[in-house]
């Protein structure tokens, strides 16, 4: 994948992730796969990329007063547990199956958003 494609992809990933609160990984994973990365590694790298991008966005949202910690914090304990479980489960899922799960999740999320 060419450098300009990576730059444009990075801009898209960061913008979608920050503006929509999710979705950057759904752009990052296919781009990483296209660059030759296997599914499991692409998803692990996408999560790491999104953490860094989300930290930047979160800092701006906190600074501008858009974050209400009382509303967000109740999701944190179970979310942390789910994150740890997911990181242990990811390497155990065969690449082909993981790709299908990822595609189905993208489809489900898209249909769900369209139905709202």
C-alpha distances in whole Angstrom, upper triangle without the diagonal:
4,7,9,7,7,11,11,11,13,15,16,16,18,20,21,22,24,26,26,27,24,21,18,18,18,15,13,14,12,9,9,10,7,5,9,11,15,16,19,17,14,18,19,16,16,20,20,17,20,23,22,21,24,26,26,26,29,31,31,32,35,36,36,39,37,37,40,40,43,41,38,39,41,37,36,38,37,34,34,35,33,30,31,32,28,27,29,29,25,25,28,26,25,21,22,25,23,20,23,25,22,22,25,25,23,25,28,27,27,30,32,31,31,35,36
4,6,5,6,9,10,11,12,15,15,16,18,20,21,22,24,26,27,27,25,23,20,20,20,16,15,16,15,11,12,14,11,9,12,15,18,20,22,20,17,20,22,18,18,22,21,19,21,24,22,21,25,27,25,26,30,31,30,32,35,35,36,38,37,37,40,40,43,42,39,40,42,39,38,40,39,36,36,37,35,32,34,35,31,30,32,32,28,28,31,30,28,25,26,28,26,24,27,28,25,25,28,28,26,28,31,30,29,32,34,32,33,37,37
4,5,5,6,9,10,10,12,14,15,16,18,20,21,22,24,25,26,24,22,19,19,20,16,15,17,16,12,13,15,13,11,14,16,20,21,23,20,18,21,21,18,18,21,20,17,19,22,20,19,23,24,23,24,27,28,28,30,32,32,33,36,34,35,38,38,42,40,37,39,41,38,36,39,38,35,34,36,34,31,33,34,31,29,32,32,29,29,32,31,30,26,28,30,27,25,28,29,26,26,30,29,26,29,32,30,29,33,34,32,33,37,37
4,5,5,6,8,10,11,12,14,15,16,18,20,21,22,24,25,24,21,18,19,19,16,15,17,16,13,14,17,14,13,17,18,22,23,25,22,19,22,23,19,19,22,21,18,20,23,21,19,22,24,22,23,27,27,27,29,31,31,32,34,33,34,37,38,41,39,36,38,41,38,37,39,39,35,35,37,35,32,34,35,32,31,34,34,30,31,34,32,32,28,29,31,28,26,29,30,26,26,29,29,26,28,31,29,28,31,33,31,31,35,35
4,5,5,6,8,10,10,12,14,15,16,18,20,21,22,23,21,18,16,16,16,12,12,14,13,9,11,13,11,10,14,16,19,20,22,20,17,19,21,17,16,20,20,16,18,21,20,18,21,23,22,22,26,27,26,28,31,31,32,34,32,33,36,36,40,38,35,37,39,35,35,37,36,33,33,35,33,30,32,33,29,28,31,31,27,28,31,29,28,25,25,27,25,22,25,26,22,22,26,25,22,24,27,26,24,28,30,28,28,32,33
4,6,5,6,9,10,10,12,14,15,16,18,20,21,21,19,17,14,14,15,11,10,12,12,8,9,12,11,9,13,14,17,18,20,17,14,17,18,14,13,17,16,13,15,18,16,15,18,20,19,20,23,24,24,26,29,29,30,32,30,30,34,34,37,35,32,34,36,33,32,34,34,30,30,32,30,27,29,30,27,25,28,28,25,26,29,27,27,23,25,26,24,21,24,25,21,22,25,24,22,24,27,25,24,28,29,27,29,32,32
4,5,5,6,9,10,11,12,14,15,16,18,20,20,19,17,14,15,16,13,12,15,15,11,13,16,14,13,17,17,21,21,23,20,17,19,20,16,15,18,17,14,15,18,16,14,18,19,17,18,22,22,22,24,27,27,27,30,28,29,32,33,36,34,32,34,36,33,32,35,34,31,31,33,31,28,30,32,29,27,31,31,27,28,31,30,30,27,28,29,26,24,27,27,24,24,27,26,23,26,28,26,25,29,30,28,29,33,32
4,5,5,6,9,10,11,12,14,15,16,18,19,18,16,13,15,15,11,11,15,14,11,13,16,14,14,18,18,21,21,23,21,18,19,21,18,16,19,19,15,16,19,17,15,18,20,18,18,22,23,22,23,27,27,27,29,27,28,32,33,36,34,31,33,35,33,32,35,34,30,31,33,31,28,31,32,29,28,31,31,28,29,32,30,30,27,27,29,26,24,26,26,23,22,26,24,21,24,26,24,23,26,27,25,26,30,30
4,5,5,6,9,10,11,12,14,15,16,17,15,13,10,11,11,8,8,11,10,7,10,13,12,12,15,15,18,18,20,18,14,16,17,14,12,15,16,12,13,16,15,13,16,19,17,17,21,22,22,23,26,27,27,29,27,27,30,31,34,32,29,31,33,30,29,32,31,27,28,30,28,25,28,29,25,24,28,27,24,25,28,27,26,23,24,25,22,20,22,23,19,19,22,21,18,21,23,21,20,24,25,23,24,28,28
4,5,5,6,8,10,10,12,14,15,16,14,13,9,11,12,9,8,12,12,9,11,14,14,13,17,16,19,18,20,18,14,15,16,13,11,14,13,10,10,14,12,10,13,15,14,14,17,19,18,20,23,23,24,26,24,25,28,28,31,30,27,29,31,28,27,30,29,26,26,28,26,23,26,27,24,23,27,27,23,25,28,27,27,24,25,26,23,21,24,24,20,21,24,22,19,22,24,22,21,25,26,24,25,29,28
4,6,5,6,8,10,11,12,14,15,14,13,10,13,14,11,11,14,15,12,14,17,17,17,20,20,22,22,23,21,18,18,19,16,14,16,16,12,12,15,14,10,13,15,13,13,17,18,17,18,21,22,22,24,22,23,27,28,31,29,26,29,31,28,28,31,30,27,27,30,28,25,28,30,26,26,29,29,26,28,31,30,30,27,28,29,26,24,26,26,22,22,25,23,20,23,25,22,21,25,25,23,24,28,27
4,6,5,6,8,10,10,12,13,12,10,8,11,11,8,9,12,13,11,13,16,16,16,19,19,21,20,22,20,17,17,19,16,13,15,16,13,12,15,15,11,13,16,15,14,17,19,18,19,22,23,23,25,22,23,26,27,30,28,25,28,30,27,27,30,29,25,27,29,27,24,27,28,25,25,28,28,25,27,30,28,28,25,26,27,23,21,23,23,19,19,22,20,17,19,21,18,17,21,22,19,21,24,24
4,6,5,6,8,10,11,11,10,8,4,7,8,6,6,10,11,10,12,14,15,15,18,17,19,18,19,17,14,14,15,13,10,12,13,9,8,12,12,9,11,14,13,12,15,17,17,18,21,22,22,24,21,21,25,25,28,26,23,25,27,24,24,26,26,22,23,25,23,20,23,25,21,21,25,24,22,24,26,25,26,23,24,24,21,19,21,20,17,17,20,18,15,18,20,17,17,20,21,19,21,24,23
4,6,5,6,8,10,10,10,9,6,9,11,10,9,13,15,13,15,18,18,18,21,20,22,20,21,20,16,16,17,14,11,13,13,9,8,11,10,6,8,11,10,9,12,14,13,14,17,18,18,20,18,19,22,23,26,24,21,23,26,23,22,26,25,22,22,25,23,21,24,25,22,22,26,26,23,26,28,27,28,26,27,27,24,22,24,23,20,21,23,20,18,21,22,19,19,23,22,20,22,25,24
4,5,5,6,8,10,10,10,8,11,12,11,12,15,16,15,17,20,20,21,24,23,25,23,24,23,19,19,20,18,15,16,16,13,11,14,13,9,10,13,11,9,13,15,13,14,17,18,17,20,17,18,22,23,26,24,21,24,26,24,24,27,27,23,24,27,25,23,26,28,25,25,29,29,26,28,31,30,31,28,29,29,26,24,26,25,21,21,23,21,18,21,22,18,18,21,21,18,20,23,22
4,6,5,6,7,7,6,6,9,10,9,11,14,14,14,16,19,19,20,23,22,23,21,22,21,18,17,19,17,14,14,16,13,11,14,14,10,11,14,13,11,14,16,15,15,18,20,19,20,18,18,21,22,25,22,20,23,25,22,22,26,25,21,23,25,23,21,25,26,23,23,27,26,24,27,29,27,28,26,26,26,23,21,23,21,18,18,20,17,14,17,18,15,14,18,18,15,17,20,19
4,6,6,5,5,5,4,8,9,9,10,13,15,15,16,19,20,20,23,21,22,20,20,20,17,15,16,15,11,12,13,11,8,10,11,8,7,11,11,9,11,14,13,13,16,18,18,19,16,16,19,19,22,20,17,20,22,19,19,22,22,18,19,22,20,18,21,23,20,20,24,24,21,24,27,25,27,25,26,25,22,21,22,21,17,18,20,17,15,18,18,15,15,19,18,16,18,21,20
4,6,5,7,9,8,11,13,13,14,17,18,18,19,22,23,23,26,24,26,24,24,23,20,19,19,18,15,14,15,13,10,11,11,8,7,10,9,6,8,11,10,10,13,14,14,15,13,13,17,18,20,18,16,19,21,19,19,22,22,19,20,23,22,20,23,25,22,23,26,27,25,27,30,29,30,28,29,29,25,24,26,24,21,22,23,20,18,21,21,17,18,21,20,17,20,23,21
4,6,8,9,10,13,14,14,15,18,20,19,21,24,24,25,28,27,28,26,26,26,22,21,22,21,17,17,18,16,13,15,15,11,10,13,12,9,11,14,12,11,14,16,14,16,13,14,17,19,21,19,17,20,22,20,21,24,24,21,23,26,24,22,26,27,25,25,29,29,27,30,32,31,32,30,31,30,27,26,27,25,22,22,23,20,18,20,20,17,16,19,18,15,18,20,18
4,5,7,9,12,12,13,15,17,18,19,21,23,24,25,27,26,27,24,24,24,21,19,21,20,16,16,18,16,13,15,16,13,11,14,14,11,12,16,14,13,16,18,17,17,14,14,17,18,20,18,16,19,21,18,19,23,22,19,21,24,21,20,24,25,22,24,27,27,25,28,30,28,30,28,28,27,24,23,24,22,19,19,20,17,15,17,17,13,13,16,15,12,14,17,15
4,7,8,11,12,13,14,17,19,19,20,22,24,25,27,25,26,23,23,23,20,18,19,18,15,14,16,14,11,12,13,11,8,12,12,9,10,13,13,11,14,16,16,16,13,12,15,15,18,15,13,16,17,15,16,19,19,15,17,20,18,17,21,22,20,21,24,24,22,26,28,26,28,27,28,26,23,23,23,21,18,19,20,16,15,18,17,13,14,17,16,13,17,19,17
4,6,8,8,10,12,13,15,16,17,19,21,22,24,22,22,19,19,20,17,14,16,16,12,11,14,13,9,11,13,11,9,13,14,11,12,16,16,15,17,20,19,20,16,16,18,18,20,17,15,18,19,16,16,19,18,15,17,19,17,15,19,20,17,18,22,21,19,23,25,23,25,23,24,23,19,19,20,18,14,16,16,13,12,15,14,11,12,15,14,12,15,18,17
4,5,5,7,9,10,12,13,15,16,18,19,21,19,20,17,18,18,15,13,15,15,11,11,14,12,9,12,14,12,11,15,16,14,15,19,18,18,20,23,22,23,20,19,21,22,24,21,19,21,22,19,19,22,21,17,19,21,18,17,20,21,17,19,22,21,19,22,24,22,23,21,21,21,17,16,17,16,12,13,14,11,9,12,13,10,10,14,14,12,15,17,17
4,5,5,6,9,11,11,12,14,16,17,19,17,18,16,17,16,13,11,13,12,8,9,11,9,7,10,11,9,9,13,13,12,14,17,17,17,20,22,22,23,20,20,22,23,25,23,20,22,23,20,20,23,22,18,19,22,19,17,20,21,18,18,22,21,18,21,24,22,23,20,22,21,18,17,18,17,13,14,17,14,12,15,16,13,14,17,17,16,18,21,21
4,5,5,6,9,10,10,12,14,15,16,14,15,12,13,13,10,8,10,9,6,7,10,8,7,10,12,11,11,14,15,15,16,19,20,20,22,24,25,26,23,22,24,24,26,24,21,22,24,20,20,22,21,17,18,20,17,15,18,18,15,15,18,18,15,17,20,18,19,17,18,18,14,13,15,14,10,12,14,12,10,14,15,13,14,17,18,17,19,22,22
4,6,6,7,9,10,11,13,15,16,15,15,12,14,14,11,9,12,12,9,10,13,12,10,14,16,14,14,18,19,17,19,22,22,22,25,27,27,28,25,24,26,26,28,25,23,25,25,22,22,24,22,19,21,22,19,17,20,20,16,17,20,19,16,19,21,18,19,16,17,17,13,12,13,12,9,9,12,10,7,11,12,10,11,14,15,14,16,19,20
4,6,6,6,9,10,11,13,15,14,15,13,15,15,11,11,14,12,9,12,14,11,11,14,15,13,14,18,18,17,19,22,22,22,25,27,27,28,25,25,28,28,30,28,25,27,28,25,25,27,26,22,23,25,22,20,23,23,19,20,23,22,18,21,23,21,21,18,18,19,16,14,16,15,12,12,15,13,10,13,16,13,13,17,18,17,18,21,22
4,6,5,6,9,10,11,13,11,13,11,13,12,8,8,11,9,6,9,11,8,9,12,13,12,13,16,17,17,19,21,22,22,25,27,27,28,26,25,28,28,30,28,25,27,28,25,24,26,25,21,22,24,21,18,21,21,18,17,21,20,17,18,21,19,20,16,18,18,15,13,16,16,12,13,16,15,13,16,18,16,16,20,21,20,22,25,25
4,5,5,6,9,10,11,9,10,8,10,9,5,6,9,8,6,9,11,10,11,14,15,15,16,19,20,20,22,24,25,25,27,30,30,31,28,28,30,29,32,29,26,28,29,25,24,26,24,21,22,23,20,17,20,20,16,16,18,17,14,15,18,16,16,13,14,15,12,10,13,13,9,10,14,13,11,14,17,15,16,19,20,20,22,25,25
4,5,5,6,9,10,9,10,9,12,12,8,9,12,11,10,13,15,13,14,17,18,17,19,22,22,22,24,27,27,28,30,32,32,33,31,30,33,32,35,32,29,31,32,28,28,30,28,24,25,26,23,21,23,23,19,19,22,20,17,18,20,18,17,13,14,15,13,10,12,13,10,10,14,13,11,14,17,16,16,19,21,20,21,24,26
4,5,5,6,9,9,11,11,13,12,9,11,13,11,10,13,14,12,13,17,17,16,18,21,21,21,24,26,26,27,30,31,31,33,31,30,33,33,35,33,30,32,33,30,29,31,30,26,26,28,25,23,25,25,21,21,23,22,19,20,22,20,20,16,17,18,16,13,16,17,14,14,17,17,15,17,20,19,18,22,23,23,24,27,28
4,5,5,7,6,8,8,11,9,5,8,10,8,8,12,12,11,13,16,16,16,18,21,21,22,24,26,27,28,30,32,32,34,32,31,33,33,35,33,30,31,33,29,28,30,29,25,25,26,24,21,22,23,19,18,21,20,16,17,20,18,17,14,15,17,14,13,16,17,14,15,18,18,16,19,21,20,21,24,25,25,26,29,30
4,5,5,5,6,6,10,9,6,9,12,11,10,14,15,14,16,19,20,19,21,24,25,25,27,29,30,31,33,35,35,37,34,33,36,35,38,35,32,33,34,31,30,31,30,26,26,27,24,22,23,23,20,19,21,20,16,16,18,16,15,11,12,15,12,10,13,15,12,13,16,17,15,18,21,20,20,23,25,25,26,29,30
4,5,7,9,10,13,12,10,13,15,13,13,17,18,16,18,21,21,21,23,26,26,26,29,31,31,32,34,36,36,38,36,35,38,38,40,38,35,36,37,33,33,34,33,29,30,31,28,25,27,27,23,22,25,23,20,20,22,20,18,14,15,18,16,13,16,18,15,15,19,19,17,19,22,22,21,24,26,26,27,30,31
4,6,9,11,14,12,9,13,15,12,13,16,17,15,18,20,20,20,23,25,25,26,28,30,31,32,34,36,36,38,36,35,38,38,40,38,35,36,38,34,33,35,33,30,30,31,28,26,27,27,24,22,24,24,20,20,23,21,19,16,17,20,18,15,19,20,17,18,22,22,20,22,25,25,24,28,29,29,30,33,34
4,7,9,12,10,9,13,14,13,14,17,18,17,19,22,22,22,25,27,27,28,31,32,33,34,36,38,39,40,38,37,40,39,42,40,36,37,39,35,34,35,33,30,30,31,28,25,26,26,23,21,23,22,18,18,20,19,17,13,14,18,16,14,17,19,17,18,21,22,20,23,26,25,26,28,30,30,31,34,36
4,6,8,6,6,9,11,9,11,14,15,14,17,19,20,20,22,24,25,26,28,30,31,32,34,36,37,38,36,35,37,37,39,37,34,34,35,32,30,32,30,27,26,27,25,22,23,23,19,18,19,19,15,14,17,16,14,11,13,16,13,12,16,17,15,16,20,20,19,22,24,24,24,27,29,29,30,33,34
4,6,6,6,9,10,10,12,14,16,16,18,20,21,22,24,26,27,28,29,32,33,34,35,37,39,39,37,36,38,37,39,37,33,34,35,31,30,31,29,26,25,26,23,21,21,21,17,16,17,16,12,11,14,12,10,7,10,12,10,9,13,14,13,15,18,18,18,21,23,23,24,26,28,28,30,32,34
4,6,5,6,9,10,10,12,14,15,16,18,20,21,22,24,26,26,27,30,31,32,33,36,37,37,35,33,35,34,36,34,30,31,32,28,27,28,26,23,23,23,20,18,19,18,15,14,15,14,10,10,12,10,9,5,8,9,7,6,10,11,9,11,14,14,15,17,19,19,20,23,24,25,27,29,30
4,5,5,6,9,10,11,13,14,15,17,19,20,21,23,25,26,26,29,31,31,32,35,36,36,34,32,34,32,34,32,29,29,30,26,25,25,23,21,20,20,17,15,16,15,12,10,12,10,7,6,9,8,8,6,9,10,7,8,12,12,11,13,16,15,16,19,20,20,22,25,25,26,28,30,31
4,5,5,6,8,10,11,12,14,15,17,18,20,21,23,24,25,27,29,30,31,33,35,36,33,32,34,32,35,33,29,30,30,27,25,26,24,22,21,21,19,16,16,17,14,11,13,13,9,9,12,12,12,9,13,14,11,11,15,15,13,16,19,18,18,21,23,22,24,27,27,28,30,32,33
4,6,5,6,9,10,10,12,14,16,16,18,20,21,22,23,26,27,28,29,31,33,34,31,30,32,31,33,31,28,29,30,26,25,26,25,21,21,22,19,16,18,18,14,13,15,15,11,11,14,13,13,10,13,14,11,10,14,14,11,14,17,16,15,19,20,20,21,24,25,25,27,29,30
4,5,5,6,9,10,10,12,15,15,16,18,20,21,21,24,26,26,27,30,31,31,29,27,29,28,30,28,25,25,26,22,21,23,21,18,18,18,16,13,14,15,11,10,13,12,8,10,13,12,13,10,13,13,9,10,13,12,9,12,15,13,13,17,18,17,19,22,22,22,25,27,27
4,5,5,6,9,10,11,13,15,15,17,19,20,21,23,25,25,27,29,30,31,29,27,29,27,30,28,24,25,25,22,20,21,20,17,16,17,15,12,12,13,10,8,11,11,8,9,13,12,14,12,15,15,12,13,16,15,13,16,18,16,17,20,21,20,22,25,25,25,28,30,30
4,5,5,6,9,10,11,12,14,16,17,19,20,22,23,24,26,28,29,30,28,27,29,28,30,29,25,26,27,24,22,23,22,19,18,20,18,14,15,17,14,12,14,15,12,13,16,16,17,14,17,18,14,15,18,17,14,17,20,18,18,21,23,21,23,26,26,26,28,31,31
4,5,5,6,9,10,10,12,14,16,16,18,20,21,22,23,26,27,28,25,24,27,26,28,26,23,24,25,22,20,22,21,18,17,19,17,14,16,17,14,12,16,16,13,14,17,17,18,15,17,18,14,14,17,16,12,15,17,15,15,18,19,18,19,23,23,22,25,27,27
4,5,5,6,9,10,10,12,14,15,16,18,20,20,21,24,25,26,24,22,24,23,25,23,20,20,22,18,17,18,18,14,14,15,13,10,12,14,11,10,13,14,11,14,17,16,18,16,19,18,15,15,18,16,13,16,18,15,15,19,20,18,20,23,22,22,25,27,27
4,5,5,7,9,10,11,13,15,15,17,19,20,21,23,25,26,24,22,25,23,26,25,21,21,23,20,18,20,19,16,15,17,16,12,13,16,13,11,15,16,14,15,18,19,20,19,21,21,18,18,21,19,17,20,22,19,19,23,23,21,23,26,26,25,28,30,30
4,5,5,6,9,10,11,13,14,16,17,19,20,22,23,25,23,22,24,23,26,25,22,23,25,22,20,22,22,18,17,20,18,15,17,19,16,15,18,19,16,18,21,21,22,20,22,23,19,19,22,20,17,19,22,19,18,22,23,21,22,26,25,24,27,29,29
4,5,5,6,8,10,10,12,14,15,16,17,20,21,22,20,18,21,20,23,22,18,19,21,18,17,20,19,15,15,18,16,13,16,18,15,14,18,19,16,19,22,21,23,21,23,23,19,19,21,19,16,18,20,17,16,20,21,18,19,23,22,21,24,26,26
4,6,5,6,9,10,10,12,14,15,16,18,20,20,19,17,20,18,21,20,17,17,19,17,15,17,17,14,13,16,15,12,14,17,15,14,17,19,17,19,22,22,24,23,25,24,21,21,23,21,18,21,23,20,19,23,23,20,22,25,24,23,26,29,27
4,5,5,7,9,10,11,13,15,15,17,19,20,19,18,21,20,23,22,19,20,22,20,18,20,21,17,16,20,19,15,17,20,18,17,20,22,20,21,25,25,27,25,27,27,23,23,26,24,21,24,26,23,22,25,26,23,24,28,27,25,29,31,30
4,5,5,6,9,10,11,13,14,16,17,19,17,17,20,19,23,22,18,20,22,20,19,21,22,18,18,21,20,17,20,22,20,19,23,24,21,23,27,26,28,25,28,27,24,23,26,24,21,23,25,22,20,24,24,21,22,26,25,23,26,28,27
4,5,5,6,8,10,10,12,14,15,16,14,13,16,16,19,18,15,16,19,16,15,18,19,15,15,19,18,15,18,20,18,18,22,23,21,23,26,26,28,26,28,27,24,24,26,24,20,23,24,21,20,23,23,20,21,24,23,21,24,27,25
4,6,5,6,9,10,10,12,14,15,14,13,16,15,18,18,15,16,19,17,15,18,19,16,16,19,19,16,18,21,20,19,23,24,23,25,28,28,30,29,31,30,26,27,29,27,24,26,27,24,23,27,27,23,25,28,27,25,28,30,28
4,6,5,7,9,10,11,13,15,14,14,17,17,20,20,17,19,22,20,19,22,23,20,19,23,22,20,22,25,23,22,26,27,26,28,31,31,32,30,33,32,29,28,31,29,25,27,29,26,24,28,28,25,26,29,28,25,28,31,29
4,5,5,6,9,10,11,12,11,11,15,15,19,18,15,17,20,19,18,21,22,19,19,23,22,20,23,25,23,23,27,28,26,28,31,31,33,31,33,32,28,28,30,28,24,26,27,24,23,26,26,22,23,26,25,22,25,28,26
4,5,5,6,8,10,10,9,8,12,11,15,15,12,14,17,16,15,18,20,17,17,21,20,18,21,24,22,22,26,27,26,28,31,31,33,32,34,33,29,29,31,28,25,27,28,25,24,27,26,23,24,27,25,23,26,28,26
4,6,5,6,9,10,10,10,13,13,17,17,15,16,19,19,17,21,22,20,19,23,23,21,23,26,25,25,28,30,28,31,34,34,36,34,36,36,32,32,34,32,29,31,32,28,27,30,30,26,28,31,29,27,30,32,29
4,5,5,6,9,9,10,13,14,18,18,16,18,21,21,20,23,25,22,22,26,26,24,26,29,28,27,31,32,31,33,36,36,38,36,38,37,33,33,35,33,30,31,32,29,27,30,30,26,27,30,29,26,29,31,28
4,5,5,6,5,6,10,11,15,14,13,15,18,18,17,21,23,20,21,25,24,22,25,28,27,27,30,31,30,33,36,35,37,36,37,36,33,33,34,32,29,30,31,27,26,29,28,24,25,28,26,23,26,28,25
4,5,5,6,5,8,9,13,13,12,14,17,17,16,20,22,20,20,24,24,23,25,28,27,27,31,32,31,34,36,36,39,37,39,38,34,35,36,33,31,33,33,29,29,31,30,27,28,31,29,26,29,31,28
4,6,8,9,12,13,16,17,16,17,21,21,20,24,26,23,24,27,28,26,28,31,30,30,34,35,34,37,39,39,42,40,42,41,37,37,39,36,33,35,36,32,31,34,33,30,31,34,31,29,32,33,31
4,6,8,11,13,16,17,16,18,22,22,21,25,27,25,25,29,29,27,30,33,32,32,35,36,35,38,41,40,43,41,42,41,38,38,39,37,34,35,36,32,31,33,33,29,30,32,30,27,30,31,28
4,6,8,10,13,13,14,16,19,19,19,23,25,23,24,27,28,26,29,32,31,32,35,36,35,38,41,40,43,41,43,41,38,38,39,36,34,35,36,32,31,33,32,28,29,32,29,27,30,31,27
4,7,10,12,11,12,14,17,17,18,22,23,21,22,26,25,24,28,30,29,30,33,34,33,36,38,37,40,39,40,38,35,35,36,33,31,32,32,29,27,30,29,25,26,28,26,23,26,27,24
4,6,9,9,8,11,14,14,14,18,19,18,19,22,22,21,24,27,26,27,30,31,30,34,36,35,38,37,38,37,33,34,35,32,29,31,31,27,27,29,28,24,26,28,25,23,26,27,24
4,6,6,7,9,11,13,13,17,18,17,19,22,22,22,25,27,27,28,31,31,31,35,37,36,39,38,40,38,35,35,36,33,31,32,32,28,28,30,28,25,27,29,26,24,27,27,24
4,5,5,6,9,10,10,13,16,15,16,19,20,20,22,24,24,25,28,29,30,33,34,34,38,37,39,37,33,34,35,32,30,32,32,28,28,31,29,26,28,30,27,25,29,29,26
4,6,6,7,10,11,13,15,15,17,19,20,21,23,25,25,27,29,30,31,34,35,35,39,38,40,38,35,36,36,33,31,33,33,29,29,32,29,26,29,30,27,26,29,29,26
4,6,7,8,10,13,14,14,16,19,19,19,22,24,24,26,28,29,29,33,34,33,37,36,38,35,32,33,33,30,28,30,29,26,26,28,26,23,25,26,23,22,25,25,22
4,6,6,7,11,12,11,13,16,16,16,19,20,20,22,25,25,26,29,31,30,33,33,34,32,29,30,31,27,26,28,27,23,24,26,24,21,24,25,22,21,25,25,22
4,5,5,8,10,10,11,14,15,15,17,19,20,21,24,25,25,29,30,30,34,33,35,33,30,31,32,28,27,30,29,25,26,29,26,24,26,28,25,24,28,28,25
4,6,7,8,9,11,13,14,15,17,19,19,21,23,24,25,28,29,30,33,33,35,32,29,31,31,28,27,29,28,24,26,28,25,23,26,27,24,24,27,27,25
4,6,6,6,9,10,11,12,14,16,16,18,20,21,22,25,26,26,29,29,31,28,26,27,27,24,23,25,24,21,22,24,22,20,23,24,21,21,25,25,23
4,6,5,6,9,10,10,12,14,15,16,19,20,21,24,25,25,29,29,31,29,25,27,28,24,23,26,26,22,23,26,24,22,25,26,24,24,27,27,26
4,5,5,6,9,10,11,13,14,16,17,19,20,23,24,25,28,29,31,29,26,28,29,25,24,27,27,23,25,28,25,23,27,28,26,26,30,30,28
4,5,5,6,9,10,10,12,14,16,16,18,21,22,22,26,26,28,25,23,25,26,22,22,25,23,20,22,25,22,21,24,26,23,24,27,27,26
4,5,5,6,9,10,10,12,14,15,16,19,20,21,24,24,26,24,21,23,23,20,19,22,21,18,20,22,20,18,22,24,21,22,25,26,24
4,5,5,6,9,10,11,13,14,15,18,20,20,24,24,27,24,21,24,25,21,20,24,24,20,22,25,23,21,25,27,25,25,29,29,28
4,5,5,6,9,10,11,12,14,17,18,19,22,23,26,23,20,23,24,21,20,24,23,20,23,25,23,22,26,27,25,26,30,30,29
4,5,5,6,9,10,10,12,15,16,16,20,21,22,20,17,20,20,17,17,20,19,16,19,22,20,19,22,24,22,23,26,27,26
4,5,5,6,9,10,11,13,15,16,19,19,22,20,16,19,20,17,16,20,20,17,19,22,20,19,22,24,23,23,27,28,27
4,5,5,7,9,10,12,14,15,19,20,22,20,17,20,22,19,18,22,22,19,22,25,23,22,26,28,26,27,30,31,31
4,5,5,6,9,11,11,13,16,18,20,18,15,19,20,16,17,20,20,18,20,23,22,21,25,26,25,26,30,30,30
4,5,5,6,9,10,11,14,15,17,15,12,15,16,13,13,17,17,15,17,20,19,18,22,24,23,24,27,28,28
4,6,5,8,10,11,14,15,18,16,13,16,18,15,15,19,19,17,19,22,22,21,24,26,25,26,29,31,31
4,6,7,8,10,13,15,18,16,14,17,19,16,17,20,21,19,21,24,24,23,27,29,28,29,32,33,33
4,6,5,7,10,12,15,13,11,14,15,13,14,17,18,16,19,21,21,21,24,26,25,27,30,30,31
4,5,6,9,9,12,11,8,11,13,11,11,15,16,15,17,20,20,20,23,25,24,26,28,30,30
4,6,8,9,12,12,10,13,15,14,14,17,19,18,20,23,23,23,26,28,28,29,32,33,34
4,6,9,12,10,10,13,15,13,15,18,18,18,21,23,23,24,26,28,28,30,32,33,34
4,6,8,7,6,10,11,10,11,14,15,15,18,20,20,21,23,25,25,27,29,30,32
4,6,5,6,9,10,11,12,14,15,16,18,20,21,22,24,26,27,28,30,31,33
4,6,5,6,9,10,10,12,14,15,16,18,20,21,22,24,26,27,29,30,32
4,5,5,6,9,10,11,13,14,16,17,18,20,21,23,24,26,27,29,31
4,5,5,6,9,10,11,12,14,15,16,18,20,21,22,24,26,27,29
4,5,5,6,9,10,10,12,14,15,16,18,20,21,22,24,26,27
4,5,5,6,9,10,11,12,14,15,17,18,20,21,23,24,26
4,5,5,6,9,10,10,12,14,15,16,18,20,21,22,25
4,5,5,6,9,10,10,12,14,15,16,18,20,21,23
4,6,5,6,9,10,11,12,14,15,17,18,20,22
4,5,5,6,9,10,11,12,14,15,17,18,20
4,5,5,6,8,10,10,12,14,15,16,19
4,5,5,6,8,10,10,12,14,15,17
4,6,5,6,9,10,11,12,14,16
4,6,5,6,8,10,11,12,15
4,5,5,6,9,10,11,13
4,6,5,6,9,10,11
4,5,5,6,9,10
4,5,5,6,9
4,5,5,7
4,5,5
4,6
4
